[in-house]
Amino acid sequence: MNILIVEDESRIAKRIERMLRDIFGNSLQSLKHINTLHEALRYIECNSLDIVFLDLNLNGESGFDLLKTAVSESFHTVVISAYKDQAITAFEYGVLDFVPKPFNRDRLKQAINRTVTKEKEVTPQIKFLAVKKRQKIQLIPIEDVLYIKGAGTYTELFLADGKKELHDKSLEKLEHLLSFSFERIHKSYLVKMSEVSKIIVASGSKYMAELKNGELIPIGRTRYKDIKAKWF
């Protein structure tokens, strides 16, 4: 596990470090603490990470400036902040959890468990997926995404206007974030169920989801009964 803490208060950062070392034990490969926005952005660009713990007030600079970049990356982001009124906005940008200050070990462990569990949980709905485009971060509204296809460690977002965007998060991580409206109907596809117009049983025991725009997406044999039940 490779972790970055972005926190400008040294006392809090050290407390988070102690808790993380205690929780992860030998599975912790690297743990880095950075207290400035600019340095954190540079570190993210040059290092492979699993989780970023982010404060929203960094020496007067807004953690949201980093958040837009962070949520476009392959890792999960957990916000730790005293500004509880900003929790909804943070979730809309695609953070996995918002831990309010002050916090204890159990609450931090709960956030960590959400990054590793495969079970779906009730998560506040995110409104955007951030993608890197021409050296900038572009926010793609969730309402514009029809389905998502796995492409190795990346994913392809297929949009209502016919365009396609590449996202750095894996299909598994996006499934975790989008469980409120998307279903994993196939090992390689997440589909917005409200866009499914019918389920087709083809010859050779092949199953397909037909979207409202006419596109056909395969349904895995082991997932067919569950998807059909949820769709009806």
C-alpha positions as a Markdown table, in Angstrom:
| # | Residue | x | y | z |
|---|---|---|---|---|
| 1 | Met | 0.0 | 0.0 | 0.0 |
| 2 | Asn | 1.4 | 3.4 | -1.1 |
| 3 | Ile | -0.1 | 6.4 | 0.7 |
| 4 | Leu | 0.2 | 10.1 | 0.6 |
| 5 | Ile | -0.9 | 12.5 | 3.4 |
| 6 | Val | -1.5 | 16.1 | 2.3 |
| 7 | Glu | -1.9 | 18.1 | 5.5 |
| 8 | Asp | -0.4 | 21.4 | 6.6 |
| 9 | Glu | -0.7 | 20.8 | 10.4 |
| 10 | Ser | 2.3 | 18.7 | 11.5 |
| 11 | Arg | 0.6 | 17.5 | 14.7 |
| 12 | Ile | -2.4 | 16.1 | 12.7 |
| 13 | Ala | -0.2 | 14.6 | 10.0 |
| 14 | Lys | 1.9 | 12.7 | 12.6 |
| 15 | Arg | -1.3 | 11.4 | 14.2 |
| 16 | Ile | -2.6 | 10.1 | 10.9 |
| 17 | Glu | 0.8 | 8.5 | 10.2 |
| 18 | Arg | 0.8 | 6.7 | 13.5 |
| 19 | Met | -2.7 | 5.4 | 12.9 |
| 20 | Leu | -2.0 | 4.3 | 9.4 |
| 21 | Arg | 1.2 | 2.4 | 10.4 |
| 22 | Asp | -0.8 | 0.7 | 13.2 |
| 23 | Ile | -3.6 | -0.2 | 10.8 |
| 24 | Phe | -1.6 | -1.4 | 7.8 |
| 25 | Gly | 1.4 | -2.9 | 9.6 |
| 26 | Asn | 3.7 | -4.7 | 7.2 |
| 27 | Ser | 1.4 | -4.1 | 4.2 |
| 28 | Leu | 2.4 | -0.5 | 4.2 |
| 29 | Gln | 5.0 | 0.0 | 1.4 |
| 30 | Ser | 5.4 | 3.8 | 1.5 |
| 31 | Leu | 3.9 | 6.6 | 3.5 |
| 32 | Lys | 4.7 | 10.2 | 2.5 |
| 33 | His | 3.6 | 13.4 | 4.2 |
| 34 | Ile | 3.5 | 16.7 | 2.2 |
| 35 | Asn | 2.2 | 20.0 | 3.6 |
| 36 | Thr | 1.9 | 22.2 | 0.5 |
| 37 | Leu | -0.4 | 22.0 | -2.5 |
| 38 | His | 2.3 | 22.5 | -5.2 |
| 39 | Glu | 4.6 | 19.9 | -3.8 |
| 40 | Ala | 1.7 | 17.4 | -3.5 |
| 41 | Leu | 0.8 | 17.9 | -7.1 |
| 42 | Arg | 4.4 | 17.2 | -8.2 |
| 43 | Tyr | 4.6 | 14.1 | -6.0 |
| 44 | Ile | 1.3 | 12.7 | -7.5 |
| 45 | Glu | 2.6 | 13.2 | -11.0 |
| 46 | Cys | 5.8 | 11.2 | -10.3 |
| 47 | Asn | 4.6 | 8.4 | -8.0 |
| 48 | Ser | 2.3 | 5.5 | -8.0 |
| 49 | Leu | -0.2 | 5.7 | -5.1 |
| 50 | Asp | -3.1 | 3.7 | -3.7 |
| 51 | Ile | -4.7 | 6.3 | -1.4 |
| 52 | Val | -4.4 | 10.0 | -0.8 |
| 53 | Phe | -5.6 | 11.6 | 2.5 |
| 54 | Leu | -6.3 | 15.2 | 1.7 |
| 55 | Asp | -7.0 | 18.3 | 3.9 |
| 56 | Leu | -9.1 | 21.0 | 2.2 |
| 57 | Asn | -7.3 | 23.9 | 3.8 |
| 58 | Leu | -3.5 | 23.9 | 3.0 |
| 59 | Asn | -1.9 | 27.1 | 4.4 |
| 60 | Gly | -4.7 | 29.1 | 3.0 |
| 61 | Glu | -4.8 | 27.3 | -0.3 |
| 62 | Ser | -7.8 | 25.2 | -1.3 |
| 63 | Gly | -7.5 | 21.5 | -1.3 |
| 64 | Phe | -10.2 | 21.4 | -4.1 |
| 65 | Asp | -7.5 | 22.7 | -6.4 |
| 66 | Leu | -5.7 | 19.4 | -5.8 |
| 67 | Leu | -8.9 | 17.4 | -5.6 |
| 68 | Lys | -9.8 | 17.9 | -9.2 |
| 69 | Thr | -6.4 | 16.4 | -10.2 |
| 70 | Ala | -6.5 | 13.7 | -7.5 |
| 71 | Val | -9.9 | 12.2 | -8.5 |
| 72 | Ser | -8.8 | 11.9 | -12.1 |
| 73 | Glu | -5.9 | 9.6 | -11.0 |
| 74 | Ser | -6.0 | 5.8 | -10.5 |
| 75 | Phe | -6.0 | 6.0 | -6.6 |
| 76 | His | -8.8 | 6.6 | -4.2 |
| 77 | Thr | -9.0 | 10.0 | -2.4 |
| 78 | Val | -10.2 | 10.4 | 1.2 |
| 79 | Val | -10.7 | 13.9 | 2.5 |
| 80 | Ile | -9.9 | 14.7 | 6.2 |
| 81 | Ser | -11.2 | 18.1 | 7.1 |
| 82 | Ala | -12.9 | 20.2 | 9.7 |
| 83 | Tyr | -15.1 | 21.9 | 7.1 |
| 84 | Lys | -18.1 | 19.5 | 7.2 |
| 85 | Asp | -20.1 | 21.9 | 5.1 |
| 86 | Gln | -17.8 | 21.0 | 2.2 |
| 87 | Ala | -18.5 | 17.2 | 2.4 |
| 88 | Ile | -21.2 | 17.1 | -0.2 |
| 89 | Thr | -19.1 | 19.0 | -2.7 |
| 90 | Ala | -16.2 | 16.7 | -2.1 |
| 91 | Phe | -18.3 | 13.7 | -2.7 |
| 92 | Glu | -19.7 | 15.2 | -5.9 |
| 93 | Tyr | -16.1 | 15.4 | -7.2 |
| 94 | Gly | -15.6 | 11.7 | -6.5 |
| 95 | Val | -13.8 | 11.2 | -3.2 |
| 96 | Leu | -14.4 | 7.9 | -1.6 |
| 97 | Asp | -14.9 | 9.2 | 1.9 |
| 98 | Phe | -15.0 | 12.4 | 4.0 |
| 99 | Val | -13.5 | 12.1 | 7.5 |
| 100 | Pro | -14.5 | 15.1 | 9.7 |
| 101 | Lys | -12.0 | 16.5 | 12.2 |
| 102 | Pro | -11.7 | 15.6 | 15.0 |
| 103 | Phe | -11.5 | 11.9 | 14.2 |
| 104 | Asn | -10.4 | 8.7 | 15.9 |
| 105 | Arg | -8.7 | 5.5 | 14.8 |
| 106 | Asp | -12.0 | 3.7 | 14.2 |
| 107 | Arg | -13.2 | 6.4 | 11.9 |
| 108 | Leu | -10.0 | 6.4 | 9.9 |
| 109 | Lys | -10.1 | 2.6 | 9.7 |
| 110 | Gln | -13.6 | 2.8 | 8.4 |
| 111 | Ala | -12.4 | 5.0 | 5.6 |
| 112 | Ile | -9.6 | 2.6 | 4.8 |
| 113 | Asn | -11.9 | -0.3 | 4.7 |
| 114 | Arg | -13.9 | 1.4 | 2.0 |
| 115 | Thr | -10.9 | 1.5 | -0.2 |
| 116 | Val | -10.3 | -2.2 | 0.0 |
| 117 | Thr | -13.7 | -3.8 | 0.3 |
| 118 | Lys | -15.5 | -5.2 | -2.8 |
| 119 | Glu | -18.9 | -4.8 | -1.2 |
| 120 | Lys | -21.1 | -2.0 | -2.4 |
| 121 | Glu | -21.9 | 0.7 | 0.2 |
| 122 | Val | -24.4 | 3.5 | 0.2 |
| 123 | Thr | -22.3 | 6.5 | -1.0 |
| 124 | Pro | -23.3 | 10.0 | -1.6 |
| 125 | Gln | -23.8 | 10.4 | -5.3 |
| 126 | Ile | -20.9 | 11.9 | -7.3 |
| 127 | Lys | -21.7 | 14.4 | -10.0 |
| 128 | Phe | -18.5 | 14.4 | -12.0 |
| 129 | Leu | -15.7 | 12.1 | -13.3 |
| 130 | Ala | -12.5 | 14.1 | -13.7 |
| 131 | Val | -10.4 | 13.2 | -16.8 |
| 132 | Lys | -7.0 | 14.5 | -17.9 |
| 133 | Lys | -7.2 | 16.2 | -21.3 |
| 134 | Arg | -4.6 | 18.3 | -23.0 |
| 135 | Gln | -2.7 | 18.9 | -19.8 |
| 136 | Lys | -5.9 | 20.0 | -18.1 |
| 137 | Ile | -8.5 | 18.4 | -15.9 |
| 138 | Gln | -12.0 | 18.2 | -17.5 |
| 139 | Leu | -15.1 | 17.4 | -15.4 |
| 140 | Ile | -17.4 | 15.0 | -17.1 |
| 141 | Pro | -21.0 | 15.1 | -15.7 |
| 142 | Ile | -22.2 | 11.6 | -14.6 |
| 143 | Glu | -25.5 | 12.3 | -16.3 |
| 144 | Asp | -23.6 | 12.3 | -19.6 |
| 145 | Val | -22.0 | 8.8 | -19.1 |
| 146 | Leu | -23.9 | 5.9 | -20.7 |
| 147 | Tyr | -21.5 | 3.1 | -19.9 |
| 148 | Ile | -17.9 | 2.4 | -19.0 |
| 149 | Lys | -15.6 | -0.2 | -20.5 |
| 150 | Gly | -12.5 | -1.6 | -18.8 |
| 151 | Ala | -9.3 | -1.0 | -20.8 |
| 152 | Gly | -6.5 | -2.7 | -18.7 |
| 153 | Thr | -5.7 | -0.4 | -15.8 |
| 154 | Tyr | -7.7 | 2.4 | -17.4 |
| 155 | Thr | -11.3 | 2.8 | -18.4 |
| 156 | Glu | -13.2 | 4.3 | -21.4 |
| 157 | Leu | -16.2 | 6.5 | -20.7 |
| 158 | Phe | -18.8 | 6.4 | -23.4 |
| 159 | Leu | -20.9 | 9.5 | -23.5 |
| 160 | Ala | -24.4 | 10.4 | -24.6 |
| 161 | Asp | -23.0 | 12.7 | -27.4 |
| 162 | Gly | -21.1 | 9.7 | -28.9 |
| 163 | Lys | -17.7 | 10.8 | -27.6 |
| 164 | Lys | -15.3 | 8.7 | -25.6 |
| 165 | Glu | -13.0 | 9.7 | -22.8 |
| 166 | Leu | -10.1 | 7.8 | -21.1 |
| 167 | His | -10.1 | 7.7 | -17.3 |
| 168 | Asp | -7.2 | 6.6 | -15.2 |
| 169 | Lys | -9.2 | 4.7 | -12.6 |
| 170 | Ser | -9.8 | 1.0 | -13.0 |
| 171 | Leu | -13.2 | -0.5 | -13.6 |
| 172 | Glu | -13.2 | -1.9 | -10.1 |
| 173 | Lys | -12.5 | 1.6 | -8.5 |
| 174 | Leu | -15.2 | 3.2 | -10.6 |
| 175 | Glu | -17.7 | 0.4 | -9.8 |
| 176 | His | -17.0 | 1.3 | -6.1 |
| 177 | Leu | -17.8 | 5.0 | -6.7 |
| 178 | Leu | -20.7 | 4.6 | -9.0 |
| 179 | Ser | -22.7 | 1.8 | -7.4 |
| 180 | Phe | -25.7 | 4.1 | -6.9 |
| 181 | Ser | -26.6 | 4.1 | -10.7 |
| 182 | Phe | -24.3 | 1.8 | -12.6 |
| 183 | Glu | -24.2 | -2.0 | -12.6 |
| 184 | Arg | -21.3 | -4.3 | -13.4 |
| 185 | Ile | -23.1 | -6.4 | -16.1 |
| 186 | His | -20.0 | -7.9 | -17.5 |
| 187 | Lys | -16.3 | -8.3 | -16.4 |
| 188 | Ser | -15.5 | -5.4 | -18.8 |
| 189 | Tyr | -18.5 | -3.2 | -18.6 |
| 190 | Leu | -20.3 | -0.9 | -16.1 |
| 191 | Val | -23.7 | 0.3 | -17.5 |
| 192 | Lys | -26.1 | 3.0 | -16.3 |
| 193 | Met | -29.2 | 0.9 | -15.7 |
| 194 | Ser | -31.6 | 3.7 | -16.5 |
| 195 | Glu | -30.2 | 3.7 | -20.1 |
| 196 | Val | -31.1 | 0.0 | -20.6 |
| 197 | Ser | -34.2 | -0.4 | -22.8 |
| 198 | Lys | -34.3 | -4.2 | -23.1 |
| 199 | Ile | -32.4 | -7.4 | -22.3 |
| 200 | Ile | -31.9 | -9.7 | -25.2 |
| 201 | Val | -31.3 | -13.4 | -25.1 |
| 202 | Ala | -29.4 | -14.3 | -28.3 |
| 203 | Ser | -28.5 | -17.7 | -29.8 |
| 204 | Gly | -25.7 | -19.6 | -28.1 |
| 205 | Ser | -26.9 | -18.5 | -24.6 |
| 206 | Lys | -25.5 | -15.0 | -25.1 |
| 207 | Tyr | -27.1 | -12.1 | -23.3 |
| 208 | Met | -27.1 | -8.5 | -24.3 |
| 209 | Ala | -28.3 | -5.2 | -22.8 |
| 210 | Glu | -29.8 | -2.9 | -25.5 |
| 211 | Leu | -29.4 | 0.8 | -24.6 |
| 212 | Lys | -31.9 | 3.5 | -25.5 |
| 213 | Asn | -29.5 | 4.6 | -28.2 |
| 214 | Gly | -29.5 | 1.2 | -29.8 |
| 215 | Glu | -26.1 | 0.1 | -28.6 |
| 216 | Leu | -25.6 | -3.5 | -27.4 |
| 217 | Ile | -23.5 | -4.3 | -24.4 |
| 218 | Pro | -22.7 | -8.0 | -23.4 |
| 219 | Ile | -24.0 | -9.4 | -20.1 |
| 220 | Gly | -21.9 | -12.0 | -18.4 |
| 221 | Arg | -23.6 | -15.4 | -18.1 |
| 222 | Thr | -23.1 | -15.5 | -14.3 |
| 223 | Arg | -24.6 | -12.0 | -14.0 |
| 224 | Tyr | -27.7 | -12.4 | -16.2 |
| 225 | Lys | -30.3 | -13.4 | -13.6 |
| 226 | Asp | -29.2 | -10.7 | -11.1 |
| 227 | Ile | -29.2 | -8.0 | -13.8 |
| 228 | Lys | -32.5 | -9.1 | -15.2 |
| 229 | Ala | -34.1 | -9.0 | -11.7 |
| 230 | Lys | -32.7 | -5.5 | -11.0 |
| 231 | Trp | -33.8 | -4.2 | -14.4 |
| 232 | Phe | -37.4 | -5.3 | -14.0 |
